[in-house]
Structure formats: structure tokens, C-alpha cells
Amino acid sequence: MELKRILIVDDEPKLVHLVREVLSATGYQVLAVSDGLHAIEMTAIEQPSLILLDLMLPGGMNGYQIAQRVREFSEVPIIML
């Protein structure tokens, strides 16, 4: 059985830690990044099963822009926070 990967894109370490703990405990592999460019790169490389995406991020790209770029090459489900 393939382990499902979830990518968390958020710049709040406490929130990322909490979500990572809960998802890991339920059997998911959790990846996390804190900015848009890394989110796009990680999506292309790791091909997660789901992205949890914060709307307000540092680095010049917001969640909408990240989702738009990801949609250029992937149909991965995205939940915006």
C-alpha cells in the first residue's frame, strides 16, 4: 500500500507542527514548506496526494498564486486555509 503524502504550505511553525503530528499519527507522510516557490518545487518533485495551503505567505506569492502555478502541471487536490 502506497503511503499518502500531504504537503503543508504554511509559515506558522506551531500550526505546521500540530497538523504534522495529527496527520503522521493517522498514517500520512507529511511534507512542509513555508513559502510559495518551495511549495511549487515540492509539489513537482514529491507529487503529494493533497496540499493544505495557507492564503497569506511570505515571499511575494499568496495561496491563490501558488494554486494557479500548481494547476499548470498538477490536478492535486488543494485545501486552502
C-alpha positions as CSV (number, residue, x, y, z in Angstrom):
1,M,0.0,0.0,0.0
2,E,1.4,3.4,-1.0
3,L,1.8,5.9,1.8
4,K,-0.2,9.0,1.1
5,R,1.8,12.3,1.2
6,I,0.3,15.6,2.3
7,L,2.1,18.9,1.7
8,I,1.5,21.6,4.3
9,V,2.3,25.1,3.0
10,D,2.2,27.5,6.0
11,D,4.6,29.9,7.7
12,E,3.4,29.3,11.2
13,P,5.7,26.7,12.8
14,K,3.3,25.9,15.7
15,L,0.4,25.2,13.3
16,V,2.6,23.1,11.0
17,H,3.9,21.1,14.0
18,L,0.3,20.4,15.2
19,V,-1.0,19.4,11.8
20,R,2.1,17.2,11.1
21,E,1.7,15.4,14.4
22,V,-2.0,14.6,13.8
23,L,-1.6,13.5,10.2
24,S,1.5,11.5,11.0
25,A,-0.3,9.7,13.8
26,T,-3.0,8.7,11.3
27,G,-0.6,7.2,8.8
28,Y,0.2,10.0,6.4
29,Q,3.6,11.1,5.3
30,V,3.8,14.9,5.9
31,L,5.9,17.3,4.0
32,A,6.0,21.0,4.9
33,V,7.3,24.2,3.4
34,S,6.8,27.9,4.3
35,D,6.8,29.8,1.0
36,G,5.4,29.6,-2.5
37,L,8.5,28.8,-4.5
38,H,9.3,25.8,-2.3
39,A,5.6,24.7,-2.4
40,I,5.7,24.6,-6.2
41,E,9.0,22.8,-6.3
42,M,7.9,20.2,-3.7
43,T,4.7,19.6,-5.5
44,A,6.5,18.9,-8.7
45,I,9.1,16.6,-7.1
46,E,7.1,14.8,-4.4
47,Q,3.7,14.7,-6.1
48,P,1.7,14.8,-2.9
49,S,-1.9,13.4,-2.6
50,L,-3.1,16.6,-1.1
51,I,-1.9,20.2,-0.4
52,L,-3.0,22.2,2.7
53,L,-2.3,25.7,1.5
54,D,-2.3,28.9,3.6
55,L,-3.5,32.0,1.8
56,M,-1.1,34.5,3.3
57,L,2.5,33.6,2.9
58,P,5.9,35.4,2.8
59,G,8.0,35.6,-0.3
60,G,5.8,37.5,-2.7
61,M,3.3,34.7,-3.6
62,N,0.0,34.2,-1.9
63,G,-2.0,31.0,-1.8
64,Y,-4.1,31.8,-4.9
65,Q,-0.9,32.4,-7.0
66,I,0.6,29.2,-5.7
67,A,-2.5,27.2,-6.6
68,Q,-2.6,28.8,-10.0
69,R,1.0,27.8,-10.7
70,V,0.4,24.2,-9.4
71,R,-2.6,23.9,-11.6
72,E,-0.3,24.4,-14.6
73,F,1.1,20.9,-14.1
74,S,-0.9,19.1,-11.5
75,E,-4.5,18.2,-10.5
76,V,-3.6,17.5,-6.9
77,P,-6.5,18.5,-4.5
78,I,-5.8,21.7,-2.7
79,I,-7.5,22.8,0.6
80,M,-6.9,26.5,1.3
81,L,-6.6,27.6,4.9
